[in-house]
């Protein structure tokens, strides 16, 4: 008996020692070879079906990323009712990313009526989270509750994490709030969930709550909170967290350091980011990626490329780094290095995904290698909408619109067209001014269901407007359910080239009514309308808005204000805006020079031109047009010619046709007709209608009919689409009494579908605009105006006025010609103004065409007889009539 007892005790001790030794050997096995040897010993000892050893083997093979061996071990013990063995295989599969199989084993376990325990569920819940299988996740949660395991800490933590990964933060918070016990993992799961889902405010709030609860953060907590600080650009909170990291010694953790690095880049704090990187004891691929991408995002493209070259000597970059560097190459237009990186990708065996290929297409396009872009595109096995759009954009950048349309046709067949494609195709229609193609794409947009997209609609409004179809543009605008600020800016700006300024002002008022706040683009769209109507009151209101919204420091806005005030008859306000501008570009100076030119202040324009050069601003082609124009309208011939010579001599600017037209105008306006004609004949460029038109206009004013007739013939040869030149030629023939020629020109205008702009003038009185057409008889107070003009005619006759009937361009009797002169729109506007304003107050009249010579003379007389200052803006310039003289000195 004693011997048996001793033998039994010895056997137990031997088994215990054996189990302990095998268990230790399993735990310490560091290679697959060692694990296989221990597995063989277990089989030899007949312990392979032991629940303990089989479970250990399943877990250990999973650690070595050998799930097939884990399967094999589990298969050897199947079927089994042992929950530990089921837990081991489910955990092993989850650990190796085989989430679907893990859930499959959980399902089999339930079918075999093996009851899960608290160790089963964390792995099962993790698999549901990884697969984003919400339905299964909710079912497992129900199983947990049915089994009474809802209060388990580890299961609770797994459920919080699962719901966070589903994006169901309300459920995650509900789970968190219902936990009877929480640890740092519970807080971390909730904080990381909020952070990962972009709820950065909540992530910071719960982090601060955890600190108040006495929870000591760990590296996982910090790495979850840092993105929230970066996302909110909360510099203060980020710096406090950084100090805390240093204090508790987490700065050595590479994940935490990477998070700090990323955060400081989001703060645009390059110095701190660099310091963190270079102080890191351990750097991994993520560290280098973050640094290179950070430099690229801060547009330090050259530096990001240099860092990439340093990185490849230490680490193998991943695809994220490579794509970031490719973007940098595109921005730098560095084709050589872009090709080097592409070659590095190929040699390094990188599996290029769709995103990487799309970036390659874009890089090659920006570097000007369209063929390489197309090669990348053509070899792509899988193309998404971005691929197609990138390739289309390449062709648009290179103005190859035929290829754009070919690709778009193929894209339609493959059903890859998206809203971005539509916007790009509409931009092509705009560039080509192709109305029919635009309408065709509009139909496609409706069929594809993109007609409710605001950006697409904005592009359609813009396309129709720029194709000259303002009514179609308005239809799209009116059918839009929502308008954003861009929509309003487009439709307002569209009214400027269409000439429908009344509509533009109506749109501005509607925009205000709808409560849409204007931006700089709105202001730049509105001011030209104020300029056209010479609506100084409305212009000043807009100027007030500019101050309220803080746009006064914006240079283009200041430039537009200078132009607006100058065209509204307030040179003084233009100068004030100019003087207050702290930053001035070439457009600012040009606007001021042009303003002086419009008012006949040639001397001041020349001084401004010299001041511009003295400040280091280099004049461009437009600046030279403005200064020569200013000299022309002040009779400063020598000065204007000197400016023209400066273009090539001092600034290496080749004169364009508009500069030659200005010089012709300069010479001919000062009566130097022969010199102007010689200048035209010596031009290196072929003179166009604008050149001959400048000469003809001066010939007509000076009465040089012989040259005028010869020049009129030249204009008719040009076949211009500008009606004004035909009208000018017609007027010369009318003066010569060649009415057959006049009729022929008028028929030609009609046959070519051209329209003559009817003369009109307008005046603003008490916030209301009054418009008058030539010969207009249907306006308020017509009888009173007609009577007043009759009285003024009598008074002018006493002062020596004789009507210049040359300016009546119709084959009628002299009495009728006099009546027709009296019906000119500016005279009607002046008489209306005299009747409806206080005596002695100045009048401001706007006219869309050039003031005729007779009306110019008449306005001089009216200013003297009625003792009024009359400011008239015609198509060329401003005329200030005072005491019988005009500021233009008859240079208009």
C-alpha positions in Angstrom: 0.0 0.0 0.0 2.8 2.3 1.0 4.7 1.4 -2.2 1.6 2.2 -4.4 1.1 5.5 -2.6 4.7 6.4 -3.1 4.6 5.4 -6.8 1.4 7.4 -7.3 2.9 10.5 -5.7 6.1 10.1 -7.8 4.0 9.7 -11.0 2.1 12.9 -10.1 5.3 14.8 -9.4 6.8 13.5 -12.7 3.7 14.6 -14.7 3.6 18.0 -13.0 7.3 18.5 -13.8 6.7 17.3 -17.3 3.7 19.6 -17.8 5.6 22.5 -16.3 8.6 22.0 -18.5 6.6 21.6 -21.7 4.6 24.7 -20.9 7.7 26.7 -20.3 9.3 25.4 -23.5 6.1 26.3 -25.5 6.1 29.8 -24.0 9.8 30.4 -24.7 9.9 28.9 -28.2 11.2 31.7 -30.4 11.4 29.9 -33.8 9.1 27.7 -35.8 11.7 24.9 -35.7 11.7 25.0 -31.9 7.9 24.9 -31.8 7.8 21.9 -34.2 10.2 20.0 -31.9 8.1 20.7 -28.8 5.0 19.7 -30.7 6.6 16.4 -31.7 7.4 15.7 -28.0 3.8 16.4 -27.0 2.6 14.0 -29.7 5.1 11.3 -28.6 3.9 11.7 -25.0 0.3 11.3 -26.2 -0.6 14.8 -24.9 -1.8 16.2 -28.3 -5.5 16.0 -27.3 -4.9 17.6 -23.9 -7.1 20.7 -23.8 -4.2 22.7 -22.2 -1.5 21.7 -24.7 -3.7 21.8 -27.8 -4.9 25.3 -26.8 -1.3 26.4 -26.1 -0.2 25.0 -29.5 -3.1 26.8 -31.4 -2.1 30.1 -29.8 1.6 29.7 -30.3 1.2 28.8 -34.0 -1.0 31.9 -34.4 1.8 34.0 -32.9 4.2 32.7 -35.6 1.6 33.7 -38.2 0.9 30.0 -39.1 -2.9 29.7 -38.9 -2.9 26.5 -41.0 -1.0 24.7 -38.2 -3.5 26.2 -35.7 -6.3 24.7 -37.8 -4.5 21.3 -37.9 -4.1 21.2 -34.1 -7.8 22.1 -33.6 -8.8 19.5 -36.2 -7.0 16.8 -34.2 -9.2 17.5 -31.1 -12.4 18.0 -33.0 -15.2 17.6 -32.2 -14.7 19.1 -28.8 -17.0 20.6 -26.2 -14.0 22.3 -24.5 -14.6 26.1 -24.6 -10.9 26.8 -24.0 -10.0 25.0 -27.3 -12.7 27.0 -29.2 -11.5 30.2 -27.6 -8.0 29.4 -28.7 -8.8 28.8 -32.4 -11.2 31.9 -32.5 -8.5 34.1 -31.0 -5.8 32.6 -33.3 -7.9 33.4 -36.4 -8.6 36.9 -35.2 -4.9 37.5 -34.4 -4.1 36.5 -38.0 -6.8 38.7 -39.6 -9.0 35.8 -40.6 -12.1 37.5 -39.2 -14.7 35.8 -41.3 -13.4 32.3 -40.4 -13.2 33.4 -36.7 -16.9 34.3 -36.9 -17.6 31.0 -38.7 -16.0 29.0 -35.8 -18.1 31.1 -33.4 -21.2 30.0 -35.3 -20.1 26.3 -35.3 -19.5 26.6 -31.6 -23.0 27.8 -30.9 -24.5 25.1 -33.2 -22.7 22.4 -31.1 -24.2 24.0 -28.0 -20.7 24.8 -26.6 -21.4 27.7 -24.2 -19.1 30.7 -24.8 -17.5 32.2 -21.7 -16.1 35.7 -21.0 -12.9 34.8 -22.9 -14.8 34.0 -26.1 -16.4 37.3 -26.8 -13.5 39.8 -27.0 -12.1 38.0 -30.0 -15.5 37.6 -31.6 -16.4 41.2 -31.1 -13.0 42.3 -32.6 -13.8 40.2 -35.7 -17.2 41.9 -36.1 -15.5 45.3 -35.7 -12.8 44.5 -38.3 -15.4 43.3 -40.8 -17.6 46.3 -40.0 -20.4 43.7 -39.7 -22.9 45.8 -37.7 -25.7 43.1 -37.8 -23.4 40.4 -36.5 -21.9 42.8 -33.9 -25.4 43.6 -32.5 -26.3 39.9 -32.5 -23.1 39.1 -30.5 -23.9 42.0 -28.1 -27.3 40.4 -27.5 -25.6 37.1 -26.8 -23.4 38.8 -24.2 -26.4 40.3 -22.5 -28.3 37.0 -22.5 -25.4 35.3 -20.9 -25.2 38.0 -18.2 -21.7 39.1 -19.2 -22.6 42.7 -19.9 -20.7 43.9 -16.8 -17.4 42.2 -17.8 -14.7 44.8 -18.1 -12.9 43.2 -21.1 -16.0 42.5 -23.0 -17.3 46.1 -22.3 -14.0 47.5 -23.6 -14.2 45.4 -26.8 -17.9 46.5 -27.4 -16.9 50.2 -27.0 -14.1 49.7 -29.6 -16.5 47.8 -31.9 -19.2 50.5 -31.9 -16.5 53.2 -32.4 -15.1 51.4 -35.4 -18.7 51.1 -36.8 -18.9 54.9 -36.4 -21.8 54.4 -33.9 -20.4 56.7 -31.2 -23.8 57.1 -29.5 -23.8 53.3 -28.9 -20.2 53.4 -27.8 -20.9 56.1 -25.3 -24.0 54.3 -24.0 -21.9 51.2 -23.5 -19.2 53.2 -21.7 -21.8 55.0 -19.4 -23.3 51.6 -18.5 -20.1 50.0 -17.3 -19.9 49.4 -13.6 -16.1 49.4 -13.8 -13.7 51.2 -16.2 -10.0 51.0 -16.7 -7.6 53.0 -18.9 -8.5 50.7 -21.8 -12.2 51.8 -21.5 -11.3 55.4 -21.7 -8.8 54.8 -24.5 -11.4 52.9 -26.6 -13.9 55.8 -26.3 -11.3 58.6 -26.8 -9.7 56.9 -29.9 -13.2 56.2 -31.3 -14.1 59.9 -31.1 -10.7 60.9 -32.5 -10.8 58.3 -35.4 -14.3 59.4 -36.4 -13.3 63.1 -36.4 -15.1 64.1 -33.2 -12.1 65.9 -32.0 -13.9 68.2 -29.5 -15.4 65.1 -27.8 -12.1 63.3 -27.8 -10.5 66.2 -25.9 -13.4 66.5 -23.5 -13.2 62.8 -22.6 -9.5 62.9 -22.3 -9.8 65.8 -19.8 -12.6 63.9 -17.9 -10.3 60.8 -17.7 -7.6 63.0 -16.1 -10.2 64.3 -13.6 -11.1 60.7 -12.8 -7.5 60.0 -11.9 -6.8 57.8 -14.9 -3.1 57.9 -15.8 -2.8 58.2 -19.6 -0.6 55.7 -21.5 0.9 55.9 -24.9 -2.3 54.7 -26.5 -4.3 57.5 -24.9 -1.8 60.2 -26.0 -1.6 58.8 -29.6 -5.4 59.1 -29.7 -5.6 62.7 -28.3 -2.8 64.2 -30.5 -4.7 63.9 -33.8 -7.6 65.7 -32.0 -5.3 68.6 -31.1 -4.0 68.7 -34.6 -7.4 68.5 -36.2 -8.7 71.4 -34.1 -5.4 73.3 -34.5 -5.6 73.7 -30.7 -2.1 74.8 -30.2 -2.4 75.4 -26.5 -3.9 72.0 -25.7 -1.3 70.3 -28.0 1.6 72.0 -26.2 0.2 71.1 -22.8 -0.1 67.5 -23.9 3.5 67.6 -25.3 4.7 68.8 -21.9 2.8 66.0 -20.2 4.4 63.4 -22.5 7.9 64.7 -21.6 7.0 64.7 -17.9 5.7 61.1 -17.7 8.5 59.8 -20.1 6.4 58.8 -23.1 8.5 60.8 -25.6 10.6 57.7 -26.2 7.6 55.8 -27.6 7.9 56.0 -31.4 4.1 56.0 -31.9 3.7 59.0 -29.5 6.6 60.8 -31.2 5.1 60.2 -34.6 1.8 61.7 -33.3 3.6 64.8 -32.0 5.4 65.1 -35.3 2.1 65.0 -37.2 0.4 67.4 -34.8 3.1 70.1 -35.2 2.9 69.9 -39.0 -0.9 70.5 -38.7 0.0 73.6 -36.6 2.4 74.6 -39.3 5.1 74.6 -36.7 8.1 73.4 -38.7 10.8 74.1 -36.2 9.1 72.0 -33.4 8.4 69.2 -35.9 12.0 69.1 -37.0 13.2 69.1 -33.4 11.0 66.2 -32.5 12.1 64.2 -35.5 15.9 64.7 -34.9 15.5 64.0 -31.1 13.7 60.7 -31.7 15.8 57.8 -30.4 14.0 55.4 -32.6 12.5 56.3 -36.0 10.4 54.0 -38.1 8.9 54.3 -41.6 5.9 56.2 -40.3 8.3 58.8 -38.8 9.9 59.4 -42.2 6.5 59.3 -44.0 5.1 61.9 -41.6 8.2 64.2 -42.0 8.2 64.0 -45.9 4.4 64.3 -46.2 4.5 67.2 -43.7 7.1 69.1 -45.8 5.1 68.5 -48.9 1.9 69.7 -47.4 3.7 72.9 -46.3 4.8 73.3 -49.9 8.4 72.7 -49.1 8.7 70.4 -52.0 12.4 70.6 -52.6 13.1 69.8 -48.9 10.7 66.8 -49.0 12.6 65.4 -52.0 15.9 65.8 -50.2 14.5 64.0 -47.1 13.3 61.2 -49.4 16.9 60.7 -50.6 18.1 60.5 -47.0 15.3 58.0 -46.1 16.0 55.5 -48.9 19.5 55.0 -47.4 18.0 53.9 -44.1 14.5 52.6 -44.6 12.5 51.3 -47.5 9.8 53.9 -48.1 6.2 52.8 -48.4 3.8 53.8 -51.2 2.4 56.7 -49.1 5.9 58.3 -49.0 6.5 57.7 -52.7 3.2 59.2 -53.7 3.9 62.3 -51.5 7.3 62.7 -53.3 5.7 62.3 -56.7 3.3 65.1 -55.8 6.3 67.3 -54.9 7.9 66.5 -58.3 4.7 67.6 -60.0 4.6 70.9 -58.1 8.3 71.5 -58.9 7.9 70.5 -62.5 10.9 68.2 -61.9 10.4 65.6 -64.6 13.9 64.0 -64.2 13.4 63.2 -60.5 9.8 62.2 -61.1 11.0 59.6 -63.6 13.7 58.5 -61.0 11.0 57.9 -58.3 8.8 56.1 -60.8 11.8 53.8 -61.8 12.5 53.3 -58.1 9.0 52.1 -57.6 9.3 49.5 -60.5 12.7 48.2 -59.3 11.6 48.1 -55.7 8.7 45.8 -56.6 6.0 48.2 -55.3 2.5 47.2 -56.3 1.2 50.5 -57.6 -2.5 51.0 -56.6 -5.1 53.2 -58.4 -4.2 56.2 -56.2 -0.5 55.9 -57.0 -1.2 55.6 -60.7 -3.5 58.7 -60.6 -0.7 60.7 -58.9 1.7 59.5 -61.6 -0.6 60.7 -64.3 -0.9 64.1 -62.6 2.9 64.4 -62.0 3.8 63.7 -65.7 1.1 66.1 -66.9 2.4 68.9 -64.6 5.9 68.2 -65.9 4.7 68.5 -69.5 5.2 64.8 -70.4 1.7 64.0 -71.8 2.8 60.8 -73.5 4.1 59.4 -70.1 0.8 60.3 -68.5 -1.1 58.5 -71.2 1.2 55.4 -70.9 0.5 55.2 -67.2 -3.2 55.6 -67.9 -3.3 52.9 -70.6 -1.5 50.3 -68.6 -3.8 50.6 -65.6 -5.8 47.4 -65.1 -8.3 49.1 -62.9 -9.3 52.8 -63.5 -11.6 54.8 -61.3 -13.3 58.1 -62.0 -10.2 60.0 -60.7 -8.0 58.2 -63.2 -10.3 59.3 -66.1 -10.7 62.8 -64.7 -6.9 63.1 -64.2 -6.2 62.1 -67.8 -8.9 64.5 -69.1 -7.5 67.3 -67.0 -4.0 66.6 -68.5 -5.4 67.1 -72.0 -7.3 70.2 -70.9 -4.0 71.7 -69.5 -2.4 71.0 -72.8 -5.4 72.5 -74.7 -5.9 69.1 -76.5 -9.7 69.3 -76.5 -10.2 66.6 -79.2 -8.6 64.0 -76.9 -10.7 65.3 -74.0 -13.9 64.7 -76.0 -12.7 61.2 -77.2 -12.0 60.1 -73.6 -15.3 61.5 -72.4 -17.1 59.4 -75.0 -15.4 56.2 -73.8 -16.0 57.2 -70.2 -19.7 57.5 -70.8 -19.8 53.9 -72.1 -17.9 52.7 -69.0 -20.3 54.7 -66.8 -17.4 56.3 -65.1 -18.6 59.9 -65.5 -19.1 61.8 -62.3 -19.8 65.4 -61.3 -16.1 66.4 -61.6 -16.1 65.1 -65.2 -19.1 67.2 -66.0 -17.5 70.3 -64.6 -14.3 69.7 -66.7 -16.3 69.1 -69.9 -18.3 72.3 -69.3 -15.0 74.2 -68.9 -14.0 72.8 -72.3 -17.2 74.2 -73.8 -16.5 77.5 -72.2 -12.9 77.6 -73.7 -14.2 76.6 -77.1 -17.3 78.9 -76.8 -19.2 75.8 -78.2 -22.8 76.4 -77.4 -24.1 73.1 -79.0 -21.6 71.0 -77.2 -22.5 72.8 -74.0 -26.2 72.0 -74.5 -25.3 68.3 -75.3 -23.4 68.0 -72.0 -26.3 69.7 -70.2 -28.6 66.9 -71.5 -26.1 64.3 -70.2 -26.0 66.0 -66.8 -29.7 65.7 -66.5 -29.7 62.0 -67.6 -26.9 61.2 -65.1 -28.8 63.0 -62.3 -26.1 65.7 -61.6 -28.5 68.6 -62.3 -29.0 69.0 -58.5 -25.3 69.4 -57.8 -24.5 73.0 -56.9 -21.0 72.9 -58.4 -22.2 71.4 -61.7 -25.0 74.0 -61.9 -22.5 76.8 -61.2 -20.4 75.6 -64.1 -23.4 75.5 -66.4 -24.4 79.0 -65.4 -20.8 80.1 -66.1 -20.6 78.2 -69.4 -23.8 79.6 -70.9 -22.9 83.1 -69.8 -19.4 82.9 -71.4 -20.9 81.5 -74.6 -23.1 84.6 -74.8 -26.3 82.8 -73.8 -27.3 84.9 -70.8 -30.9 83.8 -71.0 -29.9 80.1 -70.8 -27.6 81.0 -67.9 -30.5 82.6 -66.1 -32.8 79.5 -66.7 -30.2 77.2 -65.0 -29.8 79.8 -62.2 -33.6 80.1 -61.6 -34.0 76.3 -61.6 -31.4 75.8 -59.0 -32.9 74.8 -55.6 -29.9 76.3 -53.7 -27.5 79.1 -54.6 -24.2 79.5 -52.8 -22.0 82.5 -52.9 -20.2 81.2 -56.0 -23.5 81.0 -57.9 -24.3 84.6 -57.1 -20.8 85.7 -58.1 -21.0 83.9 -61.4 -24.4 85.3 -62.4 -23.4 88.8 -61.3 -20.1 88.7 -63.2 -21.9 87.3 -66.2 -23.9 90.5 -66.5 -20.8 92.6 -67.2 -19.8 91.1 -70.6 -23.4 90.7 -71.6 -24.0 94.4 -71.0 -27.1 93.7 -69.0 -26.2 95.8 -66.0 -29.8 96.4 -64.9 -30.1 92.6 -64.4 -26.8 92.6 -62.5 -28.0 95.2 -60.1 -31.2 93.3 -59.6 -29.2 90.2 -58.8 -27.1 92.0 -56.3 -30.3 93.2 -54.5 -31.7 89.7 -54.6 -28.5 88.3 -53.2 -28.8 90.7 -50.3 -32.4 89.8 -49.7 -31.5 86.1 -49.5 -28.9 87.0 -46.8 -25.9 85.7 -48.8 -22.7 87.5 -47.6 -20.6 88.9 -50.4 -16.9 88.1 -50.7 -14.0 89.8 -52.7 -15.2 88.1 -55.9 -18.7 89.6 -55.4 -17.3 93.0 -55.0 -15.1 92.7 -58.1 -18.3 91.7 -60.0 -20.4 94.6 -58.7 -18.0 97.5 -59.1 -17.8 97.4 -62.9 -21.6 97.8 -63.0 -21.4 100.9 -60.8 -18.7 102.1 -63.2 -21.0 101.6 -66.3 -23.9 103.4 -64.8 -21.6 105.9 -63.1 -23.6 105.1 -60.0 -21.3 106.8 -57.5 -24.0 106.4 -54.7 -24.2 102.7 -55.1 -20.4 102.5 -55.5 -20.0 104.3 -52.2 -22.4 101.8 -50.6 -20.2 99.0 -51.9 -17.1 100.8 -50.6 -18.8 100.9 -47.2 -19.4 97.1 -47.4 -15.7 96.6 -48.3 -14.7 98.3 -45.1 -17.3 96.4 -43.0 -16.1 93.0 -44.4 -12.4 93.9 -44.1 -11.6 93.7 -47.9 -10.0 97.1 -48.0 -6.5 95.6 -47.9 -7.1 93.4 -50.9 -5.2 94.9 -53.8 -7.5 93.8 -56.6 -10.4 95.4 -54.7 -8.5 98.7 -54.3 -7.7 98.6 -58.0 -11.4 98.1 -58.9 -12.4 101.0 -56.5 -9.9 103.3 -58.3 -11.5 102.4 -61.7 -15.0 102.6 -60.3 -14.6 106.1 -58.8 -12.8 107.4 -61.9 -15.6 106.2 -64.2 -18.3 107.6 -61.8 -16.9 111.1 -62.2 -15.0 111.3 -58.9 -11.2 111.5 -59.7 -10.8 112.9 -56.1 -12.1 109.6 -54.6 -9.9 107.6 -56.9 -6.9 109.5 -55.7 -8.0 108.9 -52.0 -8.3 105.2 -52.5 -4.9 105.1 -54.3 -3.2 107.1 -51.5 -4.5 104.8 -48.8 -3.3 101.6 -50.5 -0.3 100.2 -48.6 0.5 97.7 -51.4 0.3 98.7 -55.0 0.9 96.5 -58.0 1.2 97.4 -61.7 -2.6 97.3 -62.1 -3.0 99.9 -59.3 -0.6 102.3 -61.0 -2.2 101.6 -64.4 -5.7 102.3 -63.1 -4.5 105.6 -61.6 -2.7 106.6 -64.9 -5.8 105.7 -66.9 -8.0 107.7 -64.5 -5.9 110.8 -65.0 -6.0 110.2 -68.7 -9.8 110.1 -68.7 -9.9 113.5 -67.1 -7.4 115.1 -69.4 -4.8 115.3 -66.7 -1.9 114.1 -68.9 0.8 115.9 -66.8 -0.4 114.1 -63.6 -0.6 110.8 -65.5 3.1 111.2 -66.6 4.1 112.0 -63.0 2.3 108.8 -61.8 4.1 106.9 -64.5 7.5 108.1 -63.3 6.6 107.5 -59.6 5.6 103.9 -60.5 9.0 103.3 -62.1 10.7 104.9 -59.1 9.0 102.5 -56.7 10.4 99.5 -58.7 7.1 98.5 -60.3 7.9 97.6 -63.9 5.3 98.8 -66.4 3.7 96.2 -68.6 1.9 96.4 -72.0 -1.3 97.7 -70.4 0.5 100.4 -68.5 2.0 101.8 -71.7 -1.4 101.8 -73.4 -2.7 103.8 -70.4 0.1 106.4 -70.5 0.1 107.0 -74.3 -3.8 107.3 -74.1 -3.4 109.9 -71.3 -0.9 111.9 -73.4 -3.2 111.7 -76.4 -6.1 113.2 -74.5 -4.0 116.0 -73.2 -2.2 116.9 -76.5 1.2 115.8 -75.1 2.6 114.4 -78.4 6.3 114.4 -77.7 5.8 112.9 -74.2 3.5 110.2 -75.6 6.1 109.3 -78.4 8.8 109.2 -75.8 6.8 106.6 -73.8 6.3 104.5 -76.9 10.0 104.5 -77.5 10.7 103.4 -73.9 8.8 100.2 -74.4 11.4 98.5 -76.5 14.4 100.6 -75.5 14.1 100.4 -71.7 11.8 97.4 -71.1 12.2 95.1 -74.1 8.5 95.1 -74.6 7.4 94.5 -78.2 4.7 97.1 -79.1 1.3 95.4 -79.9 -1.4 96.6 -82.3 -3.1 98.5 -79.4 0.1 100.6 -78.8 0.3 101.5 -82.5 -3.4 102.5 -82.4 -2.7 104.8 -79.4 0.2 106.5 -81.2 -1.9 107.0 -84.3 -4.6 108.5 -82.0 -2.0 110.7 -80.3 -0.7 112.1 -83.6 -4.1 112.5 -85.4 -5.9 113.9 -82.4 -3.4 116.7 -82.3 -4.0 117.5 -86.0 -0.8 115.7 -87.2 -2.8 113.7 -89.8 0.0 113.4 -92.3 2.5 112.3 -89.6 -0.1 109.7 -88.4 -0.6 108.3 -91.9 3.2 108.0 -92.4 3.5 106.3 -89.0 0.8 103.7 -90.1 2.7 103.1 -93.3 5.9 102.4 -91.4 4.4 100.0 -88.9 5.9 96.5 -88.8 2.4 95.1 -88.2 -0.4 95.1 -90.6 -2.8 97.9 -89.6 -6.2 96.7 -88.6 -9.6 98.5 -88.2 -8.6 100.0 -84.8 -5.6 101.8 -86.4 -7.5 103.2 -89.4 -10.5 104.0 -87.1 -8.2 106.2 -84.9 -7.1 108.1 -87.9 -10.5 108.4 -89.5 -12.1 109.7 -86.2 -9.5 112.5 -86.1 -9.9 113.3 -89.8 -13.6 113.7 -89.3 -13.1 116.0 -86.3 -10.4 118.1 -88.1 -12.4 118.3 -91.3 -9.7 116.6 -93.4 -12.2 115.0 -95.8 -9.8 113.9 -98.5 -7.8 111.7 -96.1 -11.0 110.7 -94.4 -12.5 109.3 -97.6 -9.3 107.3 -98.3 -9.1 105.9 -94.8 -12.9 105.0 -94.9 -12.2 102.8 -97.9 -9.4 101.1 -95.9 -11.7 100.4 -93.0 -14.3 98.8 -95.3 -11.6 96.5 -96.6 -10.9 95.2 -93.1 -14.2 93.3 -92.8 -14.2 94.0 -89.0 -16.9 92.6 -86.7 -17.0 95.9 -84.8 -20.0 97.9 -86.0 -18.4 101.2 -84.7 -15.9 101.3 -87.5 -18.6 100.9 -90.2 -20.6 103.6 -88.6 -17.5 105.9 -88.6 -17.0 105.2 -92.3 -20.7 105.8 -93.0 -20.6 109.1 -91.1 -17.7 110.3 -93.3 -19.7 109.5 -96.5 -22.7 111.2 -95.0 -20.6 114.4 -94.4 -19.5 114.1 -98.1 -23.1 113.7 -99.1 -22.4 110.3 -100.6 -25.7 108.8 -99.5 -25.5 105.8 -101.8 -22.3 104.8 -100.0 -24.1 105.4 -96.6 -27.0 103.1 -97.7 -24.5 100.4 -98.9 -22.7 100.4 -95.6 -25.9 100.2 -93.6 -27.1 97.2 -95.8 -23.7 95.5 -95.3 -24.0 95.9 -91.5 -27.5 94.4 -91.6 -26.4 91.5 -93.9 -23.5 90.5 -91.6 -25.9 90.3 -88.6 -24.2 93.3 -86.9 -26.1 95.8 -84.9 -25.4 99.5 -84.3 -25.5 100.5 -80.6 -28.2 103.1 -80.3 -27.0 106.3 -78.7 -28.3 106.8 -75.1 -27.5 109.0 -72.1 -28.5 108.7 -68.5 -28.6 110.8 -65.3 -29.1 109.8 -61.7 -31.4 112.1 -59.7 -32.5 111.4 -56.1 -31.4 107.7 -56.2 -33.2 107.1 -59.5 -31.7 106.5 -62.9 -33.3 108.2 -66.0 -32.3 107.0 -69.4 -32.8 108.8 -72.7 -32.4 107.6 -76.2 -31.6 109.7 -79.3 -34.9 111.2 -80.6 -36.7 109.9 -77.5 -40.2 111.4 -77.1 -41.6 109.0 -74.6 -40.3 109.9 -71.2 -41.4 111.9 -68.2 -41.6 115.7 -68.8 -41.0 115.4 -72.5 -43.0 118.6 -73.2 -41.1 120.6 -70.5 -37.7 119.3 -71.7 -38.6 120.2 -75.4 -39.7 123.7 -74.3 -36.5 124.3 -72.3 -34.3 123.2 -75.1 -36.1 125.7 -77.4 -35.5 128.5 -74.9 -31.8 127.5 -74.5 -31.4 127.4 -78.4 -32.6 131.0 -78.5 -30.2 132.1 -75.8 -27.3 130.3 -77.5 -28.1 131.9 -80.9 -27.8 135.3 -79.2 -24.3 134.2 -78.0 -23.3 133.3 -81.5 -24.1 129.6 -81.7 -24.6 128.1 -85.2 -25.6 124.5 -85.4 -23.0 122.2 -87.1 -25.3 120.2 -89.5 -22.4 117.9 -90.4 -23.2 115.9 -87.4 -26.7 115.0 -88.7 -26.0 111.8 -90.7 -29.3 111.6 -92.5 -30.3 112.8 -95.9 -33.0 115.3 -94.8 -33.7 119.0 -95.0 -31.8 121.5 -92.8 -34.7 122.3 -90.5 -35.2 118.6 -89.8 -31.4 118.3 -89.2 -31.6 121.0 -86.5 -34.5 119.2 -84.9 -32.5 116.0 -85.0 -29.5 117.6 -83.3 -31.9 118.8 -80.5 -33.0 115.3 -80.0 -29.5 113.9 -79.2 -29.6 111.9 -76.0 -27.1 114.0 -74.0 -29.1 117.2 -74.6 -32.3 115.5 -73.4 -30.5 114.3 -70.3 -29.0 117.8 -69.6 -32.3 119.6 -70.0 -34.1 117.0 -67.8 -31.4 117.5 -65.2 -31.7 121.3 -65.3 -35.5 121.0 -64.7 -35.2 118.6 -61.8 -32.2 119.8 -59.8 -31.5 122.9 -57.7 -30.1 125.9 -59.7 -26.3 126.1 -59.5 -25.8 122.5 -58.6 -23.5 120.4 -60.8 -24.9 117.9 -63.3 -23.4 114.5 -64.3 -24.4 112.9 -67.6 -23.2 109.6 -68.9 -23.3 108.7 -72.6 -22.5 105.3 -74.2 -21.1 106.8 -77.4 -18.6 109.6 -78.3 -20.1 113.0 -77.8 -20.7 114.7 -81.3 -19.0 117.9 -82.1 -22.2 120.0 -82.1 -23.3 118.6 -78.7 -19.9 119.4 -77.3 -20.2 123.0 -78.4 -23.8 123.2 -77.1 -22.8 121.9 -73.7 -20.2 124.6 -73.4 -22.9 127.2 -74.1 -25.3 125.7 -71.6 -22.7 125.7 -68.8 -22.1 129.4 -69.4 -25.8 130.4 -69.8 -27.2 128.3 -67.0 -24.1 128.8 -64.7 -23.8 125.1 -64.1 -20.9 122.7 -64.0 -21.7 119.8 -66.3 -19.6 116.6 -66.1 -20.1 114.4 -69.2 -18.6 111.0 -69.6 -18.7 109.7 -73.1 -17.2 106.5 -74.6 -13.7 108.0 -74.6 -13.3 110.3 -71.5 -14.7 112.8 -69.1 -15.5 116.4 -70.1 -16.0 119.0 -67.4 -17.9 121.9 -68.9 -17.6 125.2 -66.9 -18.2 128.8 -67.8 -18.3 127.9 -71.5 -15.1 125.9 -71.7 -14.3 122.1 -71.5 -11.5 120.4 -69.6 -10.6 118.4 -72.7 -9.3 121.4 -74.5 -11.0 119.9 -77.6 -8.8 116.8 -77.5 -11.5 114.2 -77.4 
